Amino acid sequence: MLQWQRIVTDAELAQITLPPGETTANVAVFGCDTHAMSLDSAAYLHLATCTWPGPCTCLTPAATP
């Protein structure tokens, strides 16, 4: 199993209460051995629209932790 983080979607954001001054949040995503991404890819913060285990296009400099 491997865990990575992505930014919450607008729908998810509407359902949570953020601390004062925060405008977004992250959520943990888990993958089994078959659907896990590499450790290097998991080290990045992924976009809310990440389609993993499909092609992941999140690994841009703006998405790095």
PyMOL commands that set and color helices and strands:
alter all, ss='L'
color gray80, all
select helices_A, chain A and resi 10-13+39-42+61-63
alter helices_A, ss='H'
color red, helices_A
select strands_A, chain A and resi 2-7+26-31+45-46
alter strands_A, ss='S'
color yellow, strands_A
deselect
rebuild
show_as cartoon
